[in-house]
Amino acid sequence: VQLVESGGGLVQIGGSLTLSCTVSGFTFIDDSIGWFRQVPGKEREGVACIRNSDHSTRYADSVRGRFTISSDNAKSTVLLQMNDLNPEDTAVYSCALVTAGYVCAAFGLARPHEYDYWGQGTQVTVSS
């Protein structure tokens, strides 16, 4: 199983980016896919997750209303649409997968250690 993120880059305050997480070597059934971000020297923060069997979602308070996570099961891809970006959103964003849909549905973003597979991350930088 391999997860590859793309779509990061440099954007100005108030701008938008869409991150993509493409999963290979795996068939979506009932899984949790999450986006997490980390800044050097700080703890990893959960951003959003989705249960791909019913497309239920959970968001961190800091991004709710600005970010949207979605899953294209036919393409084994999960997108993170990020709008109204601010400098506090600057981080390395990584996607992760666990073959248990209940992880996102029941626990939201509180159990990153439950995720078995992780991508390498993509840098998002919001400039002022």
C-alpha positions in Angstrom: 0.0 0.0 0.0 1.4 3.4 -1.0 0.0 6.8 -0.4 1.3 9.8 -2.4 0.3 13.4 -1.7 0.4 16.2 -4.2 -0.8 19.7 -4.7 1.1 21.6 -2.0 2.9 24.8 -2.7 3.1 28.5 -1.9 -0.1 30.6 -1.7 -1.0 34.0 -0.4 -3.2 34.7 2.5 -6.8 34.1 1.6 -5.9 31.8 -1.3 -6.8 28.2 -2.0 -5.1 24.9 -2.6 -6.3 21.4 -3.2 -4.3 18.5 -1.9 -4.6 15.1 -3.4 -3.8 11.7 -1.8 -3.6 8.8 -4.2 -3.6 5.3 -2.8 -2.2 2.4 -4.8 -2.0 -1.3 -4.0 -5.3 -1.1 -2.2 -9.0 -1.3 -2.9 -11.3 1.1 -1.0 -14.0 -0.7 1.0 -14.6 0.7 4.5 -11.6 2.7 5.5 -10.6 5.9 7.2 -8.4 8.3 5.4 -7.1 11.3 7.3 -5.1 14.4 6.6 -2.7 15.5 9.2 -0.2 18.4 9.4 2.9 19.1 11.2 5.2 22.1 11.8 8.8 21.5 13.0 8.9 21.6 16.7 5.2 21.1 17.2 2.9 18.1 17.6 1.2 16.6 14.6 -2.3 17.9 14.2 -5.3 16.2 12.7 -7.0 18.3 10.0 -9.8 16.2 8.5 -10.8 12.6 8.0 -13.3 10.7 5.9 -14.9 7.3 6.0 -14.9 6.2 2.4 -17.9 3.8 2.6 -20.4 6.5 3.5 -18.4 9.7 3.0 -18.9 10.8 6.5 -16.4 13.4 7.6 -14.8 15.0 10.7 -12.8 18.2 10.9 -10.6 20.0 13.3 -12.1 23.1 14.7 -9.3 25.2 13.2 -10.3 24.3 9.7 -14.0 23.6 9.8 -15.9 25.8 7.3 -12.7 26.4 5.3 -11.5 22.9 4.4 -13.4 20.1 2.7 -12.3 16.5 2.5 -13.8 14.2 -0.2 -13.2 10.7 -1.5 -13.3 9.4 -5.1 -13.5 5.7 -4.4 -13.3 4.7 -8.1 -10.0 6.6 -8.3 -8.7 5.6 -4.9 -8.1 9.3 -4.2 -8.9 11.6 -1.4 -8.9 15.4 -1.8 -8.5 18.2 0.7 -9.9 21.5 -0.6 -8.4 24.3 1.4 -9.9 27.8 1.2 -9.2 31.1 3.0 -5.8 30.0 3.9 -3.8 31.8 6.6 -0.2 31.6 7.8 -1.2 29.3 10.6 -2.0 26.7 8.0 1.6 26.5 6.9 2.8 22.9 7.5 3.7 19.6 5.9 0.4 17.9 5.2 0.3 14.1 5.1 -2.5 11.7 4.4 -2.9 8.4 6.2 -5.1 5.3 5.9 -6.4 2.6 8.2 -8.6 -0.3 7.1 -11.3 0.5 9.6 -14.0 3.1 8.7 -15.0 3.4 12.4 -11.7 5.1 13.3 -12.8 8.3 11.7 -16.5 8.0 12.4 -16.1 7.1 16.1 -12.9 8.9 17.1 -12.5 11.7 14.6 -8.9 12.9 14.5 -8.1 11.8 18.1 -6.2 8.6 17.2 -3.5 9.2 14.6 -1.6 6.2 16.0 -4.5 4.0 14.6 -3.5 4.8 11.0 -1.3 2.1 9.4 -0.2 3.7 6.2 1.2 7.2 5.7 2.3 9.3 2.8 5.6 11.2 2.7 3.9 14.6 3.0 3.6 17.8 0.9 4.6 21.3 2.0 2.0 24.0 2.2 3.2 27.5 2.8 0.9 30.5 3.2 2.7 33.8 2.8 1.7 37.1 4.4 
